[in-house]
Amino acid sequence: MRSRDRSKYPVTIATAIARRASIGLGAGSLAAAVWALASLALAVFGFKRSWPLASLLPAGALFFIGVAWFLYLRGDGFGRKADERPGDEKRDKPARGPSRSRHALVWAAAELLALAAILYSFAGVGRTY
């Protein structure tokens, strides 16, 4: 019998982490970019100022987190009658992991919060009325 090559373990672990992180990266970045551009357009053309951008970006992050949470609850069976919930007949199937849409929504929320923090810290967006 051959022993396993243990030098490949760090590569395997790093690949698994990168794969999980990239599941929602593209769709989440797209959703964050659309929300950020819509917020910028509303702030500049609607309010004629940049300070609402400091509120609209975190509001978008809260919206995305809320939608991801409700998707989680729906998949978990929350709010269904006891006879409608997944029961013993479905226990033989393996448990599903988080969906790509939930990953994307959480990633979009993280990007929006980071963008809001960067704009506030370095550009001063939202510091003055």
N, CA, C and O atoms as a GROMACS GRO file, in nm:
protein
  516
    1MET      N    1   0.082  -0.119   0.000
    1MET     CA    2   0.000   0.000   0.000
    1MET      C    3   0.087   0.125   0.000
    1MET      O    4   0.191   0.133   0.065
    2ARG      N    5   0.039   0.222  -0.076
    2ARG     CA    6   0.111   0.348  -0.080
    2ARG      C    7   0.051   0.445   0.021
    2ARG      O    8  -0.070   0.446   0.044
    3SER      N    9   0.135   0.524   0.080
    3SER     CA   10   0.084   0.627   0.170
    3SER      C   11   0.051   0.752   0.087
    3SER      O   12   0.111   0.776  -0.018
    4ARG      N   13  -0.041   0.827   0.135
    4ARG     CA   14  -0.083   0.948   0.064
    4ARG      C   15   0.024   1.056   0.073
    4ARG      O   16   0.096   1.066   0.172
    5ASP      N   17   0.031   1.133  -0.030
    5ASP     CA   18   0.124   1.244  -0.033
    5ASP      C   19   0.064   1.360   0.046
    5ASP      O   20  -0.032   1.423  -0.001
    6ARG      N   21   0.116   1.388   0.162
    6ARG     CA   22   0.059   1.490   0.250
    6ARG      C   23   0.094   1.632   0.205
    6ARG      O   24   0.041   1.728   0.261
    7SER      N   25   0.178   1.646   0.110
    7SER     CA   26   0.213   1.780   0.064
    7SER      C   27   0.100   1.844  -0.016
    7SER      O   28   0.102   1.965  -0.038
    8LYS      N   29   0.002   1.764  -0.061
    8LYS     CA   30  -0.109   1.818  -0.140
    8LYS      C   31  -0.224   1.869  -0.053
    8LYS      O   32  -0.316   1.932  -0.106
    9TYR      N   33  -0.222   1.844   0.077
    9TYR     CA   34  -0.331   1.886   0.164
    9TYR      C   35  -0.352   2.038   0.166
    9TYR      O   36  -0.466   2.082   0.152
   10PRO      N   37  -0.247   2.119   0.182
   10PRO     CA   38  -0.271   2.264   0.181
   10PRO      C   39  -0.331   2.314   0.049
   10PRO      O   40  -0.414   2.405   0.049
   11VAL      N   41  -0.290   2.255  -0.061
   11VAL     CA   42  -0.345   2.294  -0.191
   11VAL      C   43  -0.493   2.256  -0.199
   11VAL      O   44  -0.574   2.334  -0.250
   12THR      N   45  -0.527   2.139  -0.150
   12THR     CA   46  -0.666   2.094  -0.152
   12THR      C   47  -0.752   2.184  -0.065
   12THR      O   48  -0.862   2.220  -0.105
   13ILE      N   49  -0.704   2.220   0.053
   13ILE     CA   50  -0.779   2.307   0.143
   13ILE      C   51  -0.795   2.445   0.081
   13ILE      O   52  -0.905   2.502   0.085
   14ALA      N   53  -0.689   2.501   0.024
   14ALA     CA   54  -0.696   2.634  -0.038
   14ALA      C   55  -0.792   2.633  -0.156
   14ALA      O   56  -0.865   2.730  -0.176
   15THR      N   57  -0.792   2.526  -0.234
   15THR     CA   58  -0.883   2.516  -0.348
   15THR      C   59  -1.028   2.509  -0.302
   15THR      O   60  -1.116   2.571  -0.362
   16ALA      N   61  -1.055   2.435  -0.196
   16ALA     CA   62  -1.192   2.425  -0.144
   16ALA      C   63  -1.240   2.559  -0.092
   16ALA      O   64  -1.355   2.596  -0.115
   17ILE      N   65  -1.155   2.632  -0.022
   17ILE     CA   66  -1.193   2.764   0.029
   17ILE      C   67  -1.219   2.861  -0.086
   17ILE      O   68  -1.316   2.935  -0.083
   18ALA      N   69  -1.133   2.860  -0.186
   18ALA     CA   70  -1.151   2.949  -0.301
   18ALA      C   71  -1.279   2.915  -0.377
   18ALA      O   72  -1.348   3.005  -0.424
   19ARG      N   73  -1.311   2.787  -0.391
   19ARG     CA   74  -1.431   2.747  -0.462
   19ARG      C   75  -1.556   2.794  -0.388
   19ARG      O   76  -1.650   2.843  -0.450
   20ARG      N   77  -1.557   2.780  -0.256
   20ARG     CA   78  -1.672   2.825  -0.178
   20ARG      C   79  -1.688   2.976  -0.182
   20ARG      O   80  -1.799   3.027  -0.188
   21ALA      N   81  -1.577   3.047  -0.180
   21ALA     CA   82  -1.584   3.193  -0.182
   21ALA      C   83  -1.628   3.245  -0.317
   21ALA      O   84  -1.690   3.351  -0.325
   22SER      N   85  -1.597   3.174  -0.423
   22SER     CA   86  -1.628   3.224  -0.557
   22SER      C   87  -1.766   3.184  -0.605
   22SER      O   88  -1.805   3.220  -0.716
   23ILE      N   89  -1.842   3.109  -0.526
   23ILE     CA   90  -1.974   3.065  -0.571
   23ILE      C   91  -2.062   3.184  -0.605
   23ILE      O   92  -2.125   3.186  -0.711
   24GLY      N   93  -2.069   3.283  -0.519
   24GLY     CA   94  -2.156   3.397  -0.544
   24GLY      C   95  -2.083   3.522  -0.586
   24GLY      O   96  -2.143   3.630  -0.589
   25LEU      N   97  -1.957   3.510  -0.617
   25LEU     CA   98  -1.876   3.628  -0.646
   25LEU      C   99  -1.926   3.704  -0.768
   25LEU      O  100  -1.944   3.826  -0.760
   26GLY      N  101  -1.948   3.638  -0.879
   26GLY     CA  102  -1.988   3.708  -1.001
   26GLY      C  103  -2.125   3.770  -0.990
   26GLY      O  104  -2.141   3.889  -1.019
   27ALA      N  105  -2.224   3.694  -0.951
   27ALA     CA  106  -2.360   3.746  -0.941
   27ALA      C  107  -2.371   3.848  -0.828
   27ALA      O  108  -2.443   3.947  -0.842
   28GLY      N  109  -2.300   3.826  -0.718
   28GLY     CA  110  -2.303   3.922  -0.608
   28GLY      C  111  -2.239   4.054  -0.646
   28GLY      O  112  -2.290   4.160  -0.610
   29SER      N  113  -2.128   4.048  -0.717
   29SER     CA  114  -2.062   4.171  -0.762
   29SER      C  115  -2.149   4.247  -0.861
   29SER      O  116  -2.153   4.370  -0.859
   30LEU      N  117  -2.218   4.174  -0.947
   30LEU     CA  118  -2.308   4.238  -1.042
   30LEU      C  119  -2.424   4.306  -0.970
   30LEU      O  120  -2.459   4.419  -1.002
   31ALA      N  121  -2.483   4.238  -0.873
   31ALA     CA  122  -2.594   4.296  -0.797
   31ALA      C  123  -2.548   4.418  -0.719
   31ALA      O  124  -2.618   4.519  -0.713
   32ALA      N  125  -2.430   4.410  -0.660
   32ALA     CA  126  -2.376   4.525  -0.585
   32ALA      C  127  -2.348   4.643  -0.678
   32ALA      O  128  -2.374   4.758  -0.643
   33ALA      N  129  -2.296   4.614  -0.797
   33ALA     CA  130  -2.266   4.722  -0.892
   33ALA      C  131  -2.395   4.788  -0.941
   33ALA      O  132  -2.400   4.911  -0.954
   34VAL      N  133  -2.498   4.710  -0.967
   34VAL     CA  134  -2.625   4.767  -1.011
   34VAL      C  135  -2.684   4.854  -0.902
   34VAL      O  136  -2.731   4.965  -0.929
   35TRP      N  137  -2.682   4.806  -0.776
   35TRP     CA  138  -2.737   4.885  -0.666
   35TRP      C  139  -2.655   5.011  -0.645
   35TRP      O  140  -2.712   5.118  -0.620
   36ALA      N  141  -2.523   5.001  -0.653
   36ALA     CA  142  -2.439   5.118  -0.633
   36ALA      C  143  -2.461   5.223  -0.741
   36ALA      O  144  -2.466   5.342  -0.712
   37LEU      N  145  -2.475   5.179  -0.866
   37LEU     CA  146  -2.501   5.275  -0.974
   37LEU      C  147  -2.638   5.338  -0.962
   37LEU      O  148  -2.655   5.457  -0.988
   38ALA      N  149  -2.738   5.258  -0.924
   38ALA     CA  150  -2.872   5.314  -0.904
   38ALA      C  151  -2.873   5.412  -0.788
   38ALA      O  152  -2.939   5.515  -0.794
   39SER      N  153  -2.800   5.382  -0.681
   39SER     CA  154  -2.791   5.472  -0.567
   39SER      C  155  -2.719   5.601  -0.604
   39SER      O  156  -2.759   5.710  -0.563
   40LEU      N  157  -2.614   5.588  -0.682
   40LEU     CA  158  -2.541   5.706  -0.728
   40LEU      C  159  -2.628   5.794  -0.816
   40LEU      O  160  -2.630   5.916  -0.802
   41ALA      N  161  -2.702   5.731  -0.907
   41ALA     CA  162  -2.790   5.808  -0.994
   41ALA      C  163  -2.900   5.878  -0.914
   41ALA      O  164  -2.931   5.994  -0.941
   42LEU      N  165  -2.957   5.809  -0.817
   42LEU     CA  166  -3.061   5.871  -0.734
   42LEU      C  167  -3.004   5.984  -0.651
   42LEU      O  168  -3.069   6.088  -0.636
   43ALA      N  169  -2.885   5.966  -0.596
   43ALA     CA  170  -2.824   6.070  -0.513
   43ALA      C  171  -2.787   6.193  -0.595
   43ALA      O  172  -2.813   6.306  -0.554
   44VAL      N  173  -2.727   6.170  -0.712
   44VAL     CA  174  -2.678   6.284  -0.791
   44VAL      C  175  -2.791   6.352  -0.868
   44VAL      O  176  -2.802   6.474  -0.867
   45PHE      N  177  -2.875   6.272  -0.934
   45PHE     CA  178  -2.979   6.332  -1.017
   45PHE      C  179  -3.108   6.358  -0.940
   45PHE      O  180  -3.181   6.452  -0.972
   46GLY      N  181  -3.137   6.278  -0.839
   46GLY     CA  182  -3.260   6.296  -0.763
   46GLY      C  183  -3.246   6.399  -0.652
   46GLY      O  184  -3.326   6.492  -0.643
   47PHE      N  185  -3.144   6.384  -0.569
   47PHE     CA  186  -3.124   6.474  -0.455
   47PHE      C  187  -3.027   6.587  -0.484
   47PHE      O  188  -3.019   6.682  -0.407
   48LYS      N  189  -2.953   6.578  -0.594
   48LYS     CA  190  -2.853   6.679  -0.634
   48LYS      C  191  -2.741   6.694  -0.532
   48LYS      O  192  -2.675   6.798  -0.526
   49ARG      N  193  -2.719   6.590  -0.451
   49ARG     CA  194  -2.611   6.590  -0.353
   49ARG      C  195  -2.556   6.448  -0.341
   49ARG      O  196  -2.617   6.352  -0.389
   50SER      N  197  -2.442   6.436  -0.277
   50SER     CA  198  -2.383   6.302  -0.262
   50SER      C  199  -2.411   6.239  -0.126
   50SER      O  200  -2.387   6.120  -0.109
   51TRP      N  201  -2.461   6.315  -0.029
   51TRP     CA  202  -2.478   6.260   0.104
   51TRP      C  203  -2.580   6.147   0.112
   51TRP      O  204  -2.563   6.060   0.198
   52PRO      N  205  -2.686   6.140   0.029
   52PRO     CA  206  -2.777   6.024   0.041
   52PRO      C  207  -2.711   5.891   0.003
   52PRO      O  208  -2.760   5.784   0.040
   53LEU      N  209  -2.600   5.898  -0.070
   53LEU     CA  210  -2.530   5.777  -0.108
   53LEU      C  211  -2.481   5.701   0.015
   53LEU      O  212  -2.475   5.578   0.014
   54ALA      N  213  -2.446   5.774   0.121
   54ALA     CA  214  -2.399   5.711   0.244
   54ALA      C  215  -2.510   5.634   0.314
   54ALA      O  216  -2.481   5.546   0.395
   55SER      N  217  -2.635   5.664   0.286
   55SER     CA  218  -2.748   5.591   0.343
   55SER      C  219  -2.802   5.486   0.248
   55SER      O  220  -2.849   5.381   0.291
   56LEU      N  221  -2.795   5.512   0.119
   56LEU     CA  222  -2.852   5.420   0.021
   56LEU      C  223  -2.769   5.292   0.008
   56LEU      O  224  -2.825   5.184  -0.013
   57LEU      N  225  -2.638   5.301   0.019
   57LEU     CA  226  -2.554   5.181   0.007
   57LEU      C  227  -2.576   5.083   0.122
   57LEU      O  228  -2.596   4.964   0.096
   58PRO      N  229  -2.574   5.128   0.248
   58PRO     CA  230  -2.605   5.033   0.356
   58PRO      C  231  -2.751   4.985   0.353
   58PRO      O  232  -2.779   4.873   0.395
   59ALA      N  233  -2.842   5.067   0.303
   59ALA     CA  234  -2.981   5.022   0.289
   59ALA      C  235  -2.989   4.907   0.189
   59ALA      O  236  -3.065   4.813   0.208
   60GLY      N  237  -2.912   4.915   0.083
   60GLY     CA  238  -2.906   4.806  -0.013
   60GLY      C  239  -2.849   4.679   0.048
   60GLY      O  240  -2.895   4.569   0.019
   61ALA      N  241  -2.746   4.696   0.133
   61ALA     CA  242  -2.688   4.580   0.201
   61ALA      C  243  -2.791   4.515   0.293
   61ALA      O  244  -2.801   4.392   0.298
   62LEU      N  245  -2.868   4.595   0.365
   62LEU     CA  246  -2.973   4.540   0.450
   62LEU      C  247  -3.080   4.469   0.368
   62LEU      O  248  -3.132   4.365   0.409
   63PHE      N  249  -3.113   4.525   0.254
   63PHE     CA  250  -3.211   4.461   0.166
   63PHE      C  251  -3.160   4.325   0.118
   63PHE      O  252  -3.234   4.227   0.121
   64PHE      N  253  -3.036   4.320   0.074
   64PHE     CA  254  -2.980   4.193   0.026
   64PHE      C  255  -2.971   4.090   0.137
   64PHE      O  256  -3.002   3.973   0.115
   65ILE      N  257  -2.930   4.132   0.257
   65ILE     CA  258  -2.924   4.038   0.370
   65ILE      C  259  -3.064   3.990   0.406
   65ILE      O  260  -3.082   3.873   0.439
   66GLY      N  261  -3.163   4.079   0.401
   66GLY     CA  262  -3.301   4.040   0.431
   66GLY      C  263  -3.354   3.938   0.332
   66GLY      O  264  -3.419   3.841   0.372
   67VAL      N  265  -3.328   3.958   0.205
   67VAL     CA  266  -3.373   3.863   0.104
   67VAL      C  267  -3.302   3.729   0.122
   67VAL      O  268  -3.365   3.624   0.110
   68ALA      N  269  -3.173   3.731   0.151
   68ALA     CA  270  -3.099   3.607   0.174
   68ALA      C  271  -3.154   3.534   0.297
   68ALA      O  272  -3.162   3.411   0.298
   69TRP      N  273  -3.190   3.609   0.400
   69TRP     CA  274  -3.244   3.546   0.520
   69TRP      C  275  -3.380   3.481   0.490
   69TRP      O  276  -3.406   3.370   0.536
   70PHE      N  277  -3.466   3.549   0.415
   70PHE     CA  278  -3.595   3.490   0.382
   70PHE      C  279  -3.579   3.368   0.290
   70PHE      O  280  -3.658   3.274   0.298
   71LEU      N  281  -3.480   3.369   0.203
   71LEU     CA  282  -3.452   3.250   0.122
   71LEU      C  283  -3.407   3.134   0.210
   71LEU      O  284  -3.443   3.019   0.186
   72TYR      N  285  -3.328   3.165   0.312
   72TYR     CA  286  -3.286   3.062   0.405
   72TYR      C  287  -3.406   3.005   0.481
   72TYR      O  288  -3.419   2.884   0.496
   73LEU      N  289  -3.493   3.093   0.529
   73LEU     CA  290  -3.610   3.047   0.603
   73LEU      C  291  -3.703   2.964   0.515
   73LEU      O  292  -3.760   2.865   0.561
   74ARG      N  293  -3.719   3.004   0.391
   74ARG     CA  294  -3.804   2.928   0.300
   74ARG      C  295  -3.747   2.788   0.276
   74ARG      O  296  -3.822   2.690   0.274
   75GLY      N  297  -3.619   2.778   0.258
   75GLY     CA  298  -3.556   2.649   0.238
   75GLY      C  299  -3.559   2.562   0.362
   75GLY      O  300  -3.556   2.439   0.353
   76ASP      N  301  -3.563   2.626   0.479
   76ASP     CA  302  -3.564   2.553   0.605
   76ASP      C  303  -3.704   2.502   0.641
   76ASP      O  304  -3.717   2.416   0.728
   77GLY      N  305  -3.807   2.552   0.575
   77GLY     CA  306  -3.942   2.509   0.605
   77GLY      C  307  -4.012   2.595   0.707
   77GLY      O  308  -4.117   2.556   0.758
   78PHE      N  309  -3.958   2.710   0.739
   78PHE     CA  310  -4.020   2.799   0.836
   78PHE      C  311  -4.150   2.854   0.781
   78PHE      O  312  -4.155   2.897   0.665
   79GLY      N  313  -4.253   2.854   0.859
   79GLY     CA  314  -4.382   2.908   0.817
   79GLY      C  315  -4.472   2.807   0.750
   79GLY      O  316  -4.585   2.841   0.713
   80ARG      N  317  -4.427   2.686   0.732
   80ARG     CA  318  -4.510   2.583   0.672
   80ARG      C  319  -4.579   2.503   0.782
   80ARG      O  320  -4.534   2.500   0.896
   81LYS      N  321  -4.687   2.439   0.746
   81LYS     CA  322  -4.754   2.350   0.840
   81LYS      C  323  -4.666   2.228   0.863
   81LYS      O  324  -4.578   2.197   0.783
   82ALA      N  325  -4.689   2.160   0.975
   82ALA     CA  326  -4.605   2.046   1.011
   82ALA      C  327  -4.610   1.936   0.906
   82ALA      O  328  -4.509   1.869   0.883
   83ASP      N  329  -4.725   1.916   0.843
   83ASP     CA  330  -4.734   1.810   0.743
   83ASP      C  331  -4.671   1.849   0.609
   83ASP      O  332  -4.647   1.762   0.526
   84GLU      N  333  -4.643   1.977   0.587
   84GLU     CA  334  -4.580   2.022   0.464
   84GLU      C  335  -4.428   2.026   0.474
   84GLU      O  336  -4.359   2.035   0.373
   85ARG      N  337  -4.376   2.020   0.595
   85ARG     CA  338  -4.230   2.027   0.614
   85ARG      C  339  -4.165   1.898   0.568
   85ARG      O  340  -4.228   1.792   0.568
   86PRO      N  341  -4.040   1.908   0.530
   86PRO     CA  342  -3.970   1.786   0.492
   86PRO      C  343  -3.967   1.688   0.609
   86PRO      O  344  -3.924   1.724   0.719
   87GLY      N  345  -4.010   1.568   0.586
   87GLY     CA  346  -4.019   1.471   0.695
   87GLY      C  347  -3.927   1.354   0.674
   87GLY      O  348  -3.820   1.366   0.614
   88ASP      N  349  -3.970   1.240   0.727
   88ASP     CA  350  -3.886   1.120   0.723
   88ASP      C  351  -3.861   1.070   0.582
   88ASP      O  352  -3.757   1.010   0.555
   89GLU      N  353  -3.955   1.095   0.491
   89GLU     CA  354  -3.936   1.043   0.356
   89GLU      C  355  -3.823   1.113   0.282
   89GLU      O  356  -3.770   1.060   0.184
   90LYS      N  357  -3.785   1.230   0.328
   90LYS     CA  358  -3.678   1.304   0.260
   90LYS      C  359  -3.546   1.296   0.336
   90LYS      O  360  -3.448   1.358   0.293
   91ARG      N  361  -3.540   1.225   0.444
   91ARG     CA  362  -3.417   1.219   0.523
   91ARG      C  363  -3.308   1.138   0.457
   91ARG      O  364  -3.191   1.151   0.492
   92ASP      N  365  -3.346   1.053   0.362
   92ASP     CA  366  -3.243   0.974   0.295
   92ASP      C  367  -3.163   1.056   0.196
   92ASP      O  368  -3.054   1.015   0.154
   93LYS      N  369  -3.215   1.174   0.156
   93LYS     CA  370  -3.141   1.262   0.065
   93LYS      C  371  -3.037   1.341   0.144
   93LYS      O  372  -3.061   1.375   0.260
   94PRO      N  373  -2.925   1.370   0.084
   94PRO     CA  374  -2.826   1.452   0.156
   94PRO      C  375  -2.876   1.595   0.170
   94PRO      O  376  -2.949   1.646   0.085
   95ALA      N  377  -2.837   1.658   0.278
   95ALA     CA  378  -2.879   1.796   0.303
   95ALA      C  379  -2.815   1.889   0.200
   95ALA      O  380  -2.697   1.877   0.168
   96ARG      N  381  -2.896   1.981   0.150
   96ARG     CA  382  -2.845   2.078   0.053
   96ARG      C  383  -2.772   2.189   0.126
   96ARG      O  384  -2.809   2.228   0.236
   97GLY      N  385  -2.670   2.237   0.063
   97GLY     CA  386  -2.597   2.350   0.119
   97GLY      C  387  -2.664   2.480   0.077
   97GLY      O  388  -2.768   2.479   0.012
   98PRO      N  389  -2.605   2.592   0.115
   98PRO     CA  390  -2.662   2.721   0.077
   98PRO      C  391  -2.667   2.737  -0.075
   98PRO      O  392  -2.577   2.693  -0.146
   99SER      N  393  -2.773   2.799  -0.123
   99SER     CA  394  -2.788   2.816  -0.266
   99SER      C  395  -2.694   2.925  -0.317
   99SER      O  396  -2.642   3.006  -0.241
  100ARG      N  397  -2.674   2.924  -0.446
  100ARG     CA  398  -2.588   3.026  -0.507
  100ARG      C  399  -2.648   3.166  -0.491
  100ARG      O  400  -2.574   3.263  -0.475
  101SER      N  401  -2.779   3.175  -0.493
  101SER     CA  402  -2.840   3.306  -0.480
  101SER      C  403  -2.816   3.364  -0.341
  101SER      O  404  -2.793   3.484  -0.327
  102ARG      N  405  -2.820   3.280  -0.238
  102ARG     CA  406  -2.791   3.329  -0.104
  102ARG      C  407  -2.645   3.372  -0.092
  102ARG      O  408  -2.616   3.475  -0.031
  103HIS      N  409  -2.555   3.295  -0.150
  103HIS     CA  410  -2.414   3.335  -0.150
  103HIS      C  411  -2.397   3.469  -0.221
  103HIS      O  412  -2.325   3.556  -0.173
  104ALA      N  413  -2.463   3.484  -0.334
  104ALA     CA  414  -2.450   3.607  -0.412
  104ALA      C  415  -2.506   3.727  -0.336
  104ALA      O  416  -2.447   3.835  -0.338
  105LEU      N  417  -2.618   3.709  -0.268
  105LEU     CA  418  -2.678   3.819  -0.193
  105LEU      C  419  -2.591   3.860  -0.075
  105LEU      O  420  -2.577   3.979  -0.047
  106VAL      N  421  -2.534   3.765  -0.006
  106VAL     CA  422  -2.446   3.797   0.107
  106VAL      C  423  -2.319   3.865   0.057
  106VAL      O  424  -2.269   3.958   0.119
  107TRP      N  425  -2.266   3.817  -0.055
  107TRP     CA  426  -2.147   3.879  -0.112
  107TRP      C  427  -2.176   4.022  -0.157
  107TRP      O  428  -2.094   4.112  -0.136
  108ALA      N  429  -2.292   4.045  -0.217
  108ALA     CA  430  -2.329   4.180  -0.259
  108ALA      C  431  -2.342   4.272  -0.139
  108ALA      O  432  -2.298   4.387  -0.144
  109ALA      N  433  -2.400   4.223  -0.030
  109ALA     CA  434  -2.413   4.304   0.091
  109ALA      C  435  -2.277   4.340   0.147
  109ALA      O  436  -2.255   4.454   0.189
  110ALA      N  437  -2.185   4.245   0.148
  110ALA     CA  438  -2.051   4.273   0.198
  110ALA      C  439  -1.980   4.376   0.111
  110ALA      O  440  -1.911   4.464   0.163
  111GLU      N  441  -1.996   4.367  -0.020
  111GLU     CA  442  -1.933   4.465  -0.108
  111GLU      C  443  -1.993   4.604  -0.089
  111GLU      O  444  -1.920   4.704  -0.090
  112LEU      N  445  -2.124   4.612  -0.073
  112LEU     CA  446  -2.188   4.743  -0.053
  112LEU      C  447  -2.144   4.806   0.078
  112LEU      O  448  -2.119   4.927   0.083
  113LEU      N  449  -2.134   4.727   0.184
  113LEU     CA  450  -2.088   4.782   0.311
  113LEU      C  451  -1.942   4.827   0.304
  113LEU      O  452  -1.906   4.930   0.360
  114ALA      N  453  -1.861   4.751   0.235
  114ALA     CA  454  -1.720   4.791   0.218
  114ALA      C  455  -1.710   4.920   0.136
  114ALA      O  456  -1.631   5.008   0.168
  115LEU      N  457  -1.790   4.929   0.031
  115LEU     CA  458  -1.790   5.050  -0.051
  115LEU      C  459  -1.836   5.171   0.029
  115LEU      O  460  -1.778   5.279   0.017
  116ALA      N  461  -1.940   5.154   0.109
  116ALA     CA  462  -1.989   5.265   0.192
  116ALA      C  463  -1.883   5.308   0.292
  116ALA      O  464  -1.864   5.428   0.314
  117ALA      N  465  -1.814   5.214   0.353
  117ALA     CA  466  -1.710   5.248   0.450
  117ALA      C  467  -1.592   5.318   0.383
  117ALA      O  468  -1.537   5.414   0.438
  118ILE      N  469  -1.555   5.272   0.265
  118ILE     CA  470  -1.444   5.335   0.193
  118ILE      C  471  -1.480   5.476   0.149
  118ILE      O  472  -1.400   5.568   0.164
  119LEU      N  473  -1.602   5.493   0.095
  119LEU     CA  474  -1.642   5.627   0.052
  119LEU      C  475  -1.653   5.723   0.170
  119LEU      O  476  -1.620   5.841   0.156
  120TYR      N  477  -1.699   5.674   0.283
  120TYR     CA  478  -1.709   5.760   0.401
  120TYR      C  479  -1.572   5.795   0.455
  120TYR      O  480  -1.546   5.910   0.490
  121SER      N  481  -1.482   5.696   0.462
  121SER     CA  482  -1.351   5.719   0.523
  121SER      C  483  -1.259   5.803   0.437
  121SER      O  484  -1.193   5.895   0.486
  122PHE      N  485  -1.254   5.771   0.308
  122PHE     CA  486  -1.154   5.836   0.223
  122PHE      C  487  -1.208   5.952   0.140
  122PHE      O  488  -1.136   6.048   0.115
  123ALA      N  489  -1.334   5.944   0.097
  123ALA     CA  490  -1.389   6.050   0.014
  123ALA      C  491  -1.479   6.146   0.091
  123ALA      O  492  -1.513   6.252   0.040
  124GLY      N  493  -1.517   6.108   0.213
  124GLY     CA  494  -1.599   6.197   0.294
  124GLY      C  495  -1.746   6.200   0.253
  124GLY      O  496  -1.818   6.292   0.291
  125VAL      N  497  -1.791   6.100   0.177
  125VAL     CA  498  -1.930   6.096   0.132
  125VAL      C  499  -2.018   6.065   0.252
  125VAL      O  500  -2.003   5.961   0.316
  126GLY      N  501  -2.110   6.156   0.282
  126GLY     CA  502  -2.202   6.136   0.393
  126GLY      C  503  -2.161   6.204   0.522
  126GLY      O  504  -2.234   6.196   0.620
  127ARG      N  505  -2.046   6.270   0.524
  127ARG     CA  506  -2.004   6.336   0.647
  127ARG      C  507  -2.078   6.467   0.671
  127ARG      O  508  -2.102   6.505   0.786
  128THR      N  509  -2.113   6.534   0.565
  128THR     CA  510  -2.184   6.661   0.580
  128THR      C  511  -2.314   6.656   0.504
  128THR      O  512  -2.328   6.582   0.407
  129TYR      N  513  -2.410   6.734   0.549
  129TYR     CA  514  -2.542   6.738   0.487
  129TYR      C  515  -2.544   6.832   0.372
  129TYR      O  516  -2.648   6.849   0.307
   0.00000   0.00000   0.00000
